[in-house]
Structure formats: C-alpha cells, structure tokens
Amino acid sequence: MTSPLYAVARNPALPPDQLARLLDAADADEEPALALADRPDLAPEQVRRLAGRDEDTAVRLAHGGLLHAADVDPAVHPTVALALLGEGRGDLAWTERLARHPDRYVRRLLASCPGLPDEAADLLAADTETEVAVELGCHTTHPDLLARLARHPEAEVRSWVASNEAAPPERLAALLADDDVRVRRGAAGNPALPPEAIAALARETRPAPGSTR
C-alpha cells in the first residue's frame, strides 16, 4: 500500500513550495521520489536532483521525457542511457561502448533499442551470449542483419528471426527447411513469407485425394 506522501506527491494541485519540501523528503524515501518523477511541472534542476537519487528514479524520468541525453553519463548510468535510447532520444554515440559492456543485461537491453548504428549492431550480432542475439533478432528491422542472424548457429536466434516481419522474404523461405521445428513454424506464420512459399506449404499440407483424416 502506498503512503499518503506518495499520493500528495502525485497531486497536481501541489503548491510549488510544497513540491520543494517533498523533494527533500524524496532524498530519503523512494515512494515520493517515484511519484515526483511522474510530474510534468518539475524544473530542470529538480529533474537533475531526482535523477541523482537512484537509477530507478532516473529511468522513470527518462521514460517520462523529463531527462535528456545531455544529463546522462552512460558509463555511470548505463540503464538510464538505455532507457533514453529505447525512447529514441539517446545519443547514438553511446551504443558502441554499451555493446561492449561487461554486463550481458546491458547488452541485451541495447539489442532491443531501435535504430542502432551498424558498428553496435555488428558487435551485438556476434555476442557470445545467445540472449543478446535473440533480442537483436526479435527487434532489428535491418534486412542485412536479419539475413546474417538467420544463419546463426543457435536455433533460438533463428526462430526469432523467422518471426520478424522485417526479415528478407528469401531468407524466410530458406528457414522453412530449417532443422528446428520452432524455426519452421515461425517462418510459416510470418506474413512476409513469399506468396509462392505459402502456396507450396498449403499444397504440402493438403490431404491426398481419397484420404481420410
């Protein structure tokens, strides 16, 4: 159950002087900090003060559009930088460094971000952690990168590529012959599969004349 202080912090009628007092309370209490992070009436210095409190509050401010790329050091707060990149408001110059980050969780989050530069995307595609390549195969819209991931040694990666509607149609057709049933199923259900491949699948599954089910 949230405290009355949390409700007060969210109240749009909160006077400016009381807002300043709640910022003092937020230094020691997480609930008002998170509530204040949702307010649209924070001054820039108040946003920076809240962002400096902890990572969760800063991420919330980033998602809410109150924190900007100039306010974030990706080396110190990588998850905040990733929140901005995920919203399309981060600095793309961060991505290559984050793609080399020692924490695979950071690399996996980066792989889900839109519009990654080629250098960062190439690093993520070659990542030794399967879950990073899976995230990339699920979210990227770059045809050349998807064609590369369609040949990934891990079936889990190929299966996500097979379900990605941005995948090149010719690669989807090739994935219909994959050794793994998850990959074949993903390709068969992908709307980007070429019409001739869909027709061939329909013919293969049609019962022979005179047969019964």
WOZISUL-V175989 format. One line per field, one symbol per residue. ss: DSSP state (A for helix, B for strand, O for the rest). psi: psi as a letter, one per 30 degrees, with the letter a starting at -180 (. if undefined). Layout:
BEGIN
ss=???
psi=???
END
This chain:
BEGIN
ss=OOOAAAAAAAOOOOOAAAAAAAAAAAOOOAAAAAAAOOOOOOOAAAAAAAAOOOAAAAAAAAAOOOOOAAAOOOOOOAAAAAAAAAOOOOOAAAAAAAAOOOOAAAAAAAAOOOOOOAAAAAAAAOOOOAAAAAAAAAAOOOAAAAAAAOOOOOAAAAAAAAAOOOOOAAAAAAAOOOOOAAAAAAAAOOOOOOAAAAAAAAAAAOOOOOOOO
psi=klleeeeeffjfgkleeeeeefeeefffkeefeeeeffkfgkleeeeeeeefeleeeeeeeeefgfkleffkjffeiefeeeeeeffggljfffeeeefgkfjfeeeeeeffklhkleeeeeeefgkfjefeeeeefeflgjeeeeeeffgkfkeeeeeeeffjffkkeeeeeeffglfkeeeeeeeegkffkkeeeeeeeeeefkklkfll.
END
